[in-house]
């Protein structure tokens, strides 16, 4: 069975890379969900309250409930905004943040893209994240969000 799967995936390297990418993306997003859960629990302890405890056992599914609530909300786009760029900016930033994980080896011999210049790739992808921030500020068609986006972009480049 394992030999048959190995032969199948050896014949389709693009499919193998896609499945590895998908698996890595799902694993990272689940990891982030539980890091957020831990963050909420810690802040709840600091504020002397219980924290997330409603959704699922001990509140373990709170991040997924928050994602569901976020996904079904209607996007509010200002009238004067450039609608295409306004919706594209978070997509660009999120895609670049997830794409940086492509060269991180998760296990021995298991990375989505095994390249020799992986650290250079991570630096390049992280520097491109500035464009999403600038796009978000520019798309609002207002001077104050644009100025704060430029300020954030300058901070991202300098640090």
Secondary structure, DSSP 4 states (H G I P E B T S, - for coil): -HHHHHHHHHH-HHHHHHHHHHHHHHHHHHHHHHHHHHHHHHHHHHTTS--S-SSSGGGTTHHHHHHHHHHHSPP---TTS-HHHHHHHHHHHHHHHHHGGGGS--BTTB-SS--TTHHHHHHHHHHHHHHHHHHHHHHTT-HHHHHHHHHHHHHHHH-
